[in-house]
Amino acid sequence: MRRRNFLRGGMIAATTAAVHRSGLVSLASEAGEATQASPYEIQHLIPARHYDGKTCWCHPRAGIIPGAGKSGMPRIVMTMNTLDVSGSDVFKGLYSFHTDDKGQTWTVPEAPPGLAVRYRDLDNQKRPVAVSDFWPGWHVASQTLLATGHNVVYTPDWKVSHPRPRETTWATYDARTNRWSDWQTLAMPDPVKFHDAGAGCVQRYDEADGSILLPIYYRPPGQNSRVTVVRCRFDGAMLSYLEHGNELSLEDKTRGLGEPSLIKFDKEYFLTIRNDERGYVSRSRDGLNFEPIQPWRFDDGQELGSYNTQQHWIANTRGLFLVYTRKGANNDHVFRHRAPLFMARVDPRRLCVLRETERVVVPERGARLGNFGVTHIDDNETWITVAEWMQTWGPNYILPVDNPHGSDGSVWVARILWK
């Protein structure tokens, strides 16, 4: 099965195989301006790359299984979709691969049967349903690697249409067999309100009692997209809804709110939210009921400039940090200014980004980097994972001659090494 799935990928498999045979592919440069006060250093790995004018990798996000790697190291499992660059958000395949030595060597990306595209009869049509925007995370209470995301119901010719049903999807990974379970959907109350609802690209927070705070975004009929946090129960075999918090909305001429990410820091919960025009932030004492949203700003009062894409969190004993993209960085040539990836410290009291702490963690090479993930490896290391979204260029694009900026469909791992 391993070789058969690999070969089924065609050009994807061919371009990836060379990377894996050579083991570690590293860029030793450190991104951003390191200062004496900076609490971390950065190393880069490129475990995969692919672009053939038709597809590229996207949404690479990783989760750990403690102690399942070599010499007591964690196994780090990454999932990522293929993106069909000829359409809009066309994700026809979900792949998985892993490293047992913190990125020195990697397995070859494979398409797990449990995460494959399914078909659903809808409006008298047989329509493909793909699981996408996955994010694996270690669930301590059940000792299970649980990934959450959402599904995309396409038209028969693989187009996204509205209105459409959408659901939160989830699956588990077994390190002993290196297999993903069949993906399932989270049952929600009120099938009308939550007809189009999912947890795609969201950063969840697992409580000490094992309950899961899972942010979702959903579109009630005839309204803008809204955000709420769902408390879930997970027993290692089933993810189930318990309750949800207050509903955050923005009824204006934008599409509303989406792709929320949650973190807990110093006894408070923080939520960062995507919007067409700007990113928003809010906080909560209980993780369910949040204050009114406010735009992300630097500590000097200027708006952050992150818009129409996601932001994610890092929190540890060194502080609270935000990872994001923004305009105003000599990046007008990048679609929606989605590169480079920045990281900066957040003032949790004022809910602002400290400008002097901002550093580039993944460099800009012409391609967008807006769909990324953050993974806590251990107390000394955090990973930021992202792929160069190559939709800017067409099928006649020749690497690297035609690209003055240098992107080539690389999957990046920025290792944040804490001092």
Kinemage of the C-alpha trace (Angstrom):
@kinemage 1
@onewidth
@group {chain A} dominant
@subgroup {mainchain}
@vectorlist {calphas} color= white
{ca met a 1} P 0.000 0.000 0.000
{ca arg a 2} L 2.828 2.358 0.799
{ca arg a 3} L 4.312 2.218 -2.688
{ca arg a 4} L 0.938 2.105 -4.413
{ca asn a 5} L -0.292 5.279 -2.685
{ca phe a 6} L 3.026 6.941 -3.400
{ca leu a 7} L 2.928 6.218 -7.113
{ca arg a 8} L -0.702 7.271 -7.368
{ca gly a 9} L 0.453 10.797 -6.649
{ca gly a 10} L 2.233 10.998 -10.011
{ca met a 11} L 4.286 14.169 -10.210
{ca ile a 12} L 3.625 14.863 -6.538
{ca ala a 13} L 5.381 11.659 -5.572
{ca ala a 14} L 8.267 12.246 -7.947
{ca thr a 15} L 9.093 15.693 -6.659
{ca thr a 16} L 8.749 14.654 -3.039
{ca ala a 17} L 10.814 11.480 -3.308
{ca ala a 18} L 14.007 13.353 -4.081
{ca val a 19} L 13.614 15.383 -0.924
{ca his a 20} L 13.096 12.315 1.238
{ca arg a 21} L 15.998 10.337 -0.244
{ca ser a 22} L 18.334 13.178 0.616
{ca gly a 23} L 17.110 13.222 4.219
{ca leu a 24} L 17.279 16.640 5.840
{ca val a 25} L 16.830 19.597 3.527
{ca ser a 26} L 17.845 22.589 5.572
{ca leu a 27} L 18.190 26.309 5.169
{ca ala a 28} L 20.588 27.275 7.900
{ca ser a 29} L 19.840 30.971 7.725
{ca glu a 30} L 18.070 32.645 10.608
{ca ala a 31} L 15.117 34.778 9.592
{ca gly a 32} L 14.540 38.225 10.983
{ca glu a 33} L 16.796 40.357 13.070
{ca ala a 34} L 17.993 38.442 16.105
{ca thr a 35} L 18.523 40.664 19.100
{ca gln a 36} L 20.033 39.987 22.464
{ca ala a 37} L 16.578 40.279 23.996
{ca ser a 38} L 14.981 37.788 21.600
{ca pro a 39} L 13.964 34.630 23.483
{ca tyr a 40} L 14.398 32.286 20.518
{ca glu a 41} L 16.440 31.304 17.494
{ca ile a 42} L 15.090 30.003 14.185
{ca gln a 43} L 16.132 27.071 12.009
{ca his a 44} L 14.444 26.063 8.772
{ca leu a 45} L 13.668 22.632 7.347
{ca ile a 46} L 12.040 21.805 4.011
{ca pro a 47} L 10.665 18.261 4.257
{ca ala a 48} L 8.757 18.369 0.931
{ca arg a 49} L 8.233 20.481 -2.153
{ca his a 50} L 5.993 20.238 -5.176
{ca tyr a 51} L 4.652 22.370 -8.009
{ca asp a 52} L 3.982 21.117 -11.546
{ca gly a 53} L 1.699 23.911 -12.820
{ca lys a 54} L -1.402 21.968 -11.741
{ca thr a 55} L -1.086 21.219 -8.045
{ca cys a 56} L 0.939 22.195 -5.001
{ca trp a 57} L 0.928 21.393 -1.296
{ca cys a 58} L -1.105 23.458 1.155
{ca his a 59} L -2.262 23.438 4.800
{ca pro a 60} L 0.681 21.532 6.323
{ca arg a 61} L 0.080 21.193 10.060
{ca ala a 62} L 1.680 18.867 12.557
{ca gly a 63} L 0.870 17.066 15.787
{ca ile a 64} L 3.086 15.095 18.141
{ca ile a 65} L 2.938 11.687 19.795
{ca pro a 66} L 5.241 11.929 22.821
{ca gly a 67} L 7.880 9.222 23.077
{ca ala a 68} L 6.869 7.466 19.850
{ca gly a 69} L 9.960 8.587 17.921
{ca lys a 70} L 13.605 7.625 18.153
{ca ser a 71} L 15.419 7.671 21.501
{ca gly a 72} L 12.421 9.031 23.345
{ca met a 73} L 11.758 11.837 20.875
{ca pro a 74} L 8.180 12.469 19.759
{ca arg a 75} L 6.821 11.265 16.469
{ca ile a 76} L 5.729 14.382 14.585
{ca val a 77} L 2.905 13.667 12.137
{ca met a 78} L 2.058 16.216 9.458
{ca thr a 79} L -1.063 16.334 7.307
{ca met a 80} L -1.458 18.485 4.207
{ca asn a 81} L -3.766 18.843 1.237
{ca thr a 82} L -3.071 19.076 -2.446
{ca leu a 83} L -4.358 22.283 -4.036
{ca asp a 84} L -5.621 22.334 -7.616
{ca val a 85} L -4.364 25.737 -8.780
{ca ser a 86} L -6.874 25.955 -11.646
{ca gly a 87} L -9.817 26.366 -9.250
{ca ser a 88} L -10.767 28.054 -5.995
{ca asp a 89} L -10.032 26.045 -2.836
{ca val a 90} L -10.048 22.705 -4.655
{ca phe a 91} L -8.524 20.150 -2.264
{ca lys a 92} L -8.725 16.705 -3.838
{ca gly a 93} L -6.342 14.827 -1.583
{ca leu a 94} L -5.237 14.768 2.064
{ca tyr a 95} L -1.767 13.356 2.707
{ca ser a 96} L 0.156 12.348 5.810
{ca phe a 97} L 3.828 11.808 6.637
{ca his a 98} L 5.986 11.868 9.741
{ca thr a 99} L 9.414 12.211 11.298
{ca asp a 100} L 10.767 10.313 14.310
{ca asp a 101} L 13.895 12.453 14.752
{ca lys a 102} L 12.592 16.029 14.806
{ca gly a 103} L 12.896 16.568 11.085
{ca gln a 104} L 16.244 14.964 10.238
{ca thr a 105} L 14.467 12.315 8.127
{ca trp a 106} L 10.896 11.989 6.900
{ca thr a 107} L 8.643 9.327 5.484
{ca val a 108} L 7.116 9.863 2.051
{ca pro a 109} L 3.718 11.650 1.998
{ca glu a 110} L 0.912 9.150 1.445
{ca ala a 111} L -2.829 9.469 0.966
{ca pro a 112} L -4.443 7.563 3.871
{ca pro a 113} L -7.572 5.649 2.795
{ca gly a 114} L -9.419 6.850 5.902
{ca leu a 115} L -9.009 10.504 4.861
{ca ala a 116} L -9.994 10.012 1.213
{ca val a 117} L -12.656 11.888 -0.769
{ca arg a 118} L -16.188 10.533 -0.416
{ca tyr a 119} L -19.322 11.132 -2.455
{ca arg a 120} L -22.705 12.366 -1.306
{ca asp a 121} L -26.062 12.481 -3.079
{ca leu a 122} L -27.237 16.090 -2.881
{ca asp a 123} L -29.787 17.917 -5.048
{ca asn a 124} L -30.073 14.828 -7.235
{ca gln a 125} L -26.338 14.921 -7.916
{ca lys a 126} L -23.455 12.731 -6.825
{ca arg a 127} L -21.044 15.281 -5.343
{ca pro a 128} L -17.473 14.851 -4.068
{ca val a 129} L -16.815 15.664 -0.400
{ca ala a 130} L -13.209 16.298 0.620
{ca val a 131} L -11.822 16.681 4.116
{ca ser a 132} L -9.458 19.641 4.386
{ca asp a 133} L -7.909 22.328 6.594
{ca phe a 134} L -6.860 19.638 9.102
{ca trp a 135} L -4.898 20.295 12.282
{ca pro a 136} L -3.575 17.309 14.302
{ca gly a 137} L -3.111 17.792 18.037
{ca trp a 138} L -2.107 15.524 20.924
{ca his a 139} L -5.030 14.966 23.307
{ca val a 140} L -3.356 14.306 26.626
{ca ala a 141} L -6.318 12.905 28.535
{ca ser a 142} L -6.992 10.116 26.012
{ca gln a 143} L -3.373 9.778 24.818
{ca thr a 144} L -4.612 10.155 21.247
{ca leu a 145} L -3.499 12.180 18.248
{ca leu a 146} L -6.742 13.861 17.201
{ca ala a 147} L -7.034 15.982 14.058
{ca thr a 148} L -9.890 18.380 13.425
{ca gly a 149} L -10.879 20.311 10.312
{ca his a 150} L -13.903 20.543 8.056
{ca asn a 151} L -15.222 19.133 4.812
{ca val a 152} L -15.896 20.775 1.463
{ca val a 153} L -18.882 19.668 -0.600
{ca tyr a 154} L -18.125 20.381 -4.253
{ca thr a 155} L -20.281 20.380 -7.356
{ca pro a 156} L -19.802 17.338 -9.618
{ca asp a 157} L -17.163 19.283 -11.567
{ca trp a 158} L -15.249 20.255 -8.385
{ca lys a 159} L -16.498 23.807 -7.906
{ca val a 160} L -17.397 25.433 -4.583
{ca ser a 161} L -21.005 26.641 -4.509
{ca his a 162} L -23.083 28.516 -1.931
{ca pro a 163} L -25.134 27.772 0.030
{ca arg a 164} L -23.629 24.398 0.837
{ca pro a 165} L -23.494 22.005 3.765
{ca arg a 166} L -20.252 22.027 5.769
{ca glu a 167} L -19.330 20.061 8.884
{ca thr a 168} L -16.507 19.809 11.377
{ca thr a 169} L -14.497 16.694 10.570
{ca trp a 170} L -12.139 14.711 12.764
{ca ala a 171} L -9.962 11.589 12.712
{ca thr a 172} L -7.399 9.847 14.912
{ca tyr a 173} L -3.940 8.466 14.171
{ca asp a 174} L -2.487 5.164 15.461
{ca ala a 175} L 1.314 5.303 15.719
{ca arg a 176} L 1.594 1.506 16.038
{ca thr a 177} L 0.060 0.900 12.624
{ca asn a 178} L 0.800 4.308 11.059
{ca arg a 179} L -2.852 4.565 10.062
{ca trp a 180} L -5.494 7.270 10.207
{ca ser a 181} L -9.039 6.309 11.133
{ca asp a 182} L -11.927 7.030 8.797
{ca trp a 183} L -12.869 10.686 9.103
{ca gln a 184} L -16.096 11.474 10.919
{ca thr a 185} L -18.259 14.550 11.433
{ca leu a 186} L -19.218 16.365 14.629
{ca ala a 187} L -22.964 16.332 15.285
{ca met a 188} L -24.223 19.844 16.085
{ca pro a 189} L -27.525 21.142 17.477
{ca asp a 190} L -29.819 23.332 15.380
{ca pro a 191} L -29.248 21.926 11.880
{ca val a 192} L -30.483 25.154 10.293
{ca lys a 193} L -28.107 27.533 12.081
{ca phe a 194} L -25.162 25.151 11.783
{ca his a 195} L -25.889 23.882 8.281
{ca asp a 196} L -22.647 25.523 7.064
{ca ala a 197} L -20.292 25.170 10.052
{ca gly a 198} L -16.784 23.811 10.554
{ca ala a 199} L -13.433 23.990 12.314
{ca gly a 200} L -11.200 24.392 9.267
{ca cys a 201} L -7.731 25.822 10.036
{ca val a 202} L -8.609 26.542 13.676
{ca gln a 203} L -6.301 26.175 16.673
{ca arg a 204} L -8.105 24.387 19.515
{ca tyr a 205} L -7.341 24.319 23.224
{ca asp a 206} L -7.541 21.131 25.310
{ca glu a 207} L -8.476 21.615 28.956
{ca ala a 208} L -6.849 19.738 31.837
{ca asp a 209} L -10.046 17.720 32.374
{ca gly a 210} L -9.879 16.418 28.786
{ca ser a 211} L -12.664 18.586 27.389
{ca ile a 212} L -11.839 20.390 24.161
{ca leu a 213} L -12.511 24.033 23.371
{ca leu a 214} L -12.922 23.999 19.602
{ca pro a 215} L -13.479 27.313 17.791
{ca ile a 216} L -15.731 27.075 14.741
{ca tyr a 217} L -17.133 29.471 12.171
{ca tyr a 218} L -20.543 29.111 10.590
{ca arg a 219} L -22.892 30.936 8.254
{ca pro a 220} L -26.577 31.133 9.292
{ca pro a 221} L -28.946 31.435 6.314
{ca gly a 222} L -28.805 34.914 4.799
{ca gln a 223} L -26.220 36.251 7.257
{ca asn a 224} L -22.495 36.834 7.530
{ca ser a 225} L -20.223 34.150 8.898
{ca arg a 226} L -20.010 34.027 12.719
{ca val a 227} L -17.607 32.584 15.267
{ca thr a 228} L -18.185 30.651 18.486
{ca val a 229} L -16.277 28.211 20.685
{ca val a 230} L -17.682 24.706 21.149
{ca arg a 231} L -16.900 22.655 24.229
{ca cys a 232} L -16.520 19.023 23.172
{ca arg a 233} L -16.009 15.696 24.896
{ca phe a 234} L -13.456 13.258 23.462
{ca asp a 235} L -12.941 9.812 24.958
{ca gly a 236} L -10.384 8.534 22.457
{ca ala a 237} L -13.057 7.084 20.200
{ca met a 238} L -15.769 9.728 19.766
{ca leu a 239} L -15.864 13.529 19.584
{ca ser a 240} L -19.189 14.954 20.783
{ca tyr a 241} L -20.736 18.384 21.296
{ca leu a 242} L -21.456 19.565 24.851
{ca glu a 243} L -22.192 23.296 24.566
{ca his a 244} L -21.098 26.450 22.809
{ca gly a 245} L -20.396 29.979 23.970
{ca asn a 246} L -21.544 33.390 22.841
{ca glu a 247} L -21.714 34.065 19.122
{ca leu a 248} L -19.422 36.746 17.707
{ca ser a 249} L -20.580 38.461 14.534
{ca leu a 250} L -19.819 41.362 12.226
{ca glu a 251} L -22.782 42.301 10.066
{ca asp a 252} L -21.225 44.539 7.422
{ca lys a 253} L -20.351 44.302 3.732
{ca thr a 254} L -17.608 41.736 4.363
{ca arg a 255} L -18.205 37.985 4.603
{ca gly a 256} L -18.057 38.244 8.384
{ca leu a 257} L -15.766 36.330 10.747
{ca gly a 258} L -13.877 33.100 10.145
{ca glu a 259} L -10.955 30.802 10.962
{ca pro a 260} L -10.773 31.564 14.699
{ca ser a 261} L -7.848 30.307 16.787
{ca leu a 262} L -7.799 29.900 20.556
{ca ile a 263} L -5.110 29.835 23.263
{ca lys a 264} L -4.968 30.057 27.038
{ca phe a 265} L -2.350 32.220 28.724
{ca asp a 266} L -2.083 33.311 32.348
{ca lys a 267} L -5.617 32.147 33.264
{ca glu a 268} L -7.280 33.929 30.324
{ca tyr a 269} L -8.349 32.714 26.899
{ca phe a 270} L -7.550 34.621 23.720
{ca leu a 271} L -9.223 34.348 20.339
{ca thr a 272} L -7.839 35.673 17.048
{ca ile a 273} L -10.227 35.879 14.098
{ca arg a 274} L -10.012 36.352 10.328
{ca asn a 275} L -12.006 39.013 8.475
{ca asp a 276} L -11.819 40.306 4.896
{ca glu a 277} L -10.576 43.745 5.973
{ca arg a 278} L -8.597 43.123 9.203
{ca gly a 279} L -7.801 40.595 11.883
{ca tyr a 280} L -9.680 40.761 15.190
{ca val a 281} L -8.902 39.693 18.743
{ca ser a 282} L -10.941 39.000 21.866
{ca arg a 283} L -10.486 37.483 25.307
{ca ser a 284} L -12.476 35.441 27.802
{ca arg a 285} L -12.313 34.259 31.387
{ca asp a 286} L -13.973 30.887 30.738
{ca gly a 287} L -13.047 30.082 27.128
{ca leu a 288} L -16.664 30.189 25.936
{ca asn a 289} L -17.952 33.712 26.432
{ca phe a 290} L -15.802 36.398 24.819
{ca glu a 291} L -15.605 40.169 24.964
{ca pro a 292} L -16.573 42.260 21.915
{ca ile a 293} L -13.978 41.889 19.190
{ca gln a 294} L -11.441 44.623 18.456
{ca pro a 295} L -9.011 45.084 15.553
{ca trp a 296} L -5.449 43.871 15.969
{ca arg a 297} L -3.070 46.812 16.500
{ca phe a 298} L 0.557 47.445 17.247
{ca asp a 299} L 1.386 48.974 20.624
{ca asp a 300} L 1.712 52.406 18.962
{ca gly a 301} L -1.968 52.288 17.960
{ca gln a 302} L -1.454 51.547 14.251
{ca glu a 303} L -3.493 48.671 12.824
{ca leu a 304} L -1.510 45.474 12.394
{ca gly a 305} L -2.326 45.219 8.691
{ca ser a 306} L -3.194 41.511 8.717
{ca tyr a 307} L -6.324 40.873 6.664
{ca asn a 308} L -8.258 38.150 4.861
{ca thr a 309} L -6.198 35.308 6.248
{ca gln a 310} L -5.599 33.533 9.530
{ca gln a 311} L -3.373 34.231 12.510
{ca his a 312} L -2.307 31.689 15.151
{ca trp a 313} L -0.894 31.629 18.679
{ca ile a 314} L 2.174 30.509 20.607
{ca ala a 315} L 2.055 30.575 24.408
{ca asn a 316} L 4.645 29.382 26.903
{ca thr a 317} L 6.664 30.605 29.877
{ca arg a 318} L 8.374 33.178 27.625
{ca gly a 319} L 5.113 34.929 26.878
{ca leu a 320} L 2.197 35.120 24.464
{ca phe a 321} L 3.063 35.393 20.755
{ca leu a 322} L 1.118 35.884 17.519
{ca val a 323} L 2.113 34.495 14.108
{ca tyr a 324} L 0.623 36.429 11.177
{ca thr a 325} L 1.044 38.055 7.777
{ca arg a 326} L 0.519 41.761 7.077
{ca lys a 327} L 0.802 44.455 4.460
{ca gly a 328} L 3.437 47.163 4.601
{ca ala a 329} L 6.447 44.865 4.329
{ca asn a 330} L 7.513 45.526 0.703
{ca asn a 331} L 5.188 42.676 -0.220
{ca asp a 332} L 2.622 44.290 -2.509
{ca his a 333} L 3.452 41.671 -5.151
{ca val a 334} L 2.160 38.875 -2.874
{ca phe a 335} L -1.521 37.946 -3.071
{ca arg a 336} L -3.305 39.580 -0.109
{ca his a 337} L 0.137 40.296 1.372
{ca arg a 338} L 0.228 36.713 2.674
{ca ala a 339} L 4.007 36.532 3.036
{ca pro a 340} L 6.328 36.670 4.836
{ca leu a 341} L 5.213 35.060 8.083
{ca phe a 342} L 5.861 37.282 11.085
{ca met a 343} L 5.995 36.471 14.770
{ca ala a 344} L 5.770 38.989 17.595
{ca arg a 345} L 5.022 39.136 21.273
{ca val a 346} L 1.528 40.148 22.420
{ca asp a 347} L 0.683 42.352 25.375
{ca pro a 348} L -2.226 40.361 26.857
{ca arg a 349} L -3.454 43.276 28.918
{ca arg a 350} L -3.715 45.798 26.068
{ca leu a 351} L -4.391 43.166 23.393
{ca cys a 352} L -1.781 44.568 21.036
{ca val a 353} L 1.331 43.387 19.203
{ca leu a 354} L 4.674 44.731 20.425
{ca arg a 355} L 6.209 46.127 17.260
{ca glu a 356} L 9.851 45.963 18.390
{ca thr a 357} L 9.557 42.187 18.935
{ca glu a 358} L 8.401 41.441 15.370
{ca arg a 359} L 10.591 39.047 13.370
{ca val a 360} L 10.235 37.222 10.066
{ca val a 361} L 9.961 33.501 10.783
{ca val a 362} L 9.367 32.280 7.195
{ca pro a 363} L 10.729 34.419 4.355
{ca glu a 364} L 8.748 35.770 1.434
{ca arg a 365} L 9.609 34.255 -1.959
{ca gly a 366} L 6.650 35.482 -4.011
{ca ala a 367} L 4.144 32.817 -2.981
{ca arg a 368} L 1.495 33.288 -0.312
{ca leu a 369} L 2.020 31.756 3.146
{ca gly a 370} L -1.307 32.509 4.793
{ca asn a 371} L -2.454 28.957 5.583
{ca phe a 372} L -0.124 27.634 8.257
{ca gly a 373} L 0.028 25.845 11.590
{ca val a 374} L 1.771 26.034 14.954
{ca thr a 375} L 2.873 22.976 16.971
{ca his a 376} L 4.231 22.785 20.519
{ca ile a 377} L 6.975 20.153 20.319
{ca asp a 378} L 8.333 20.478 23.857
{ca asp a 379} L 9.366 23.179 26.313
{ca asn a 380} L 12.388 24.019 24.166
{ca glu a 381} L 10.903 23.937 20.685
{ca thr a 382} L 7.869 25.123 18.694
{ca trp a 383} L 7.241 24.478 14.982
{ca ile a 384} L 5.564 26.773 12.469
{ca thr a 385} L 4.590 24.822 9.342
{ca val a 386} L 3.520 26.330 6.023
{ca ala a 387} L 3.592 25.617 2.286
{ca glu a 388} L 4.246 28.002 -0.585
{ca trp a 389} L 0.808 28.397 -2.167
{ca met a 390} L 1.715 28.467 -5.866
{ca gln a 391} L -1.591 29.611 -7.362
{ca thr a 392} L -0.031 32.861 -8.587
{ca trp a 393} L 1.599 31.137 -11.549
{ca gly a 394} L 0.195 29.074 -14.406
{ca pro a 395} L 1.030 25.713 -16.011
{ca asn a 396} L 3.786 27.171 -18.219
{ca tyr a 397} L 5.707 28.365 -15.172
{ca ile a 398} L 9.253 26.951 -15.173
{ca leu a 399} L 11.096 26.667 -11.866
{ca pro a 400} L 13.051 28.616 -10.903
{ca val a 401} L 13.721 30.666 -14.049
{ca asp a 402} L 10.354 32.424 -14.333
{ca asn a 403} L 10.085 33.376 -10.667
{ca pro a 404} L 12.229 36.340 -9.624
{ca his a 405} L 11.362 35.734 -5.977
{ca gly a 406} L 12.413 32.085 -5.685
{ca ser a 407} L 9.356 30.138 -4.495
{ca asp a 408} L 9.186 26.538 -5.687
{ca gly a 409} L 6.328 24.915 -3.780
{ca ser a 410} L 8.371 24.199 -0.658
{ca val a 411} L 6.842 23.027 2.594
{ca trp a 412} L 8.576 24.984 5.354
{ca val a 413} L 9.178 24.083 8.968
{ca ala a 414} L 10.398 27.022 11.052
{ca arg a 415} L 11.852 25.538 14.225
{ca ile a 416} L 11.525 28.091 17.020
{ca leu a 417} L 14.280 27.104 19.445
{ca trp a 418} L 13.657 28.754 22.789
{ca lys a 419} L 16.621 30.036 24.699
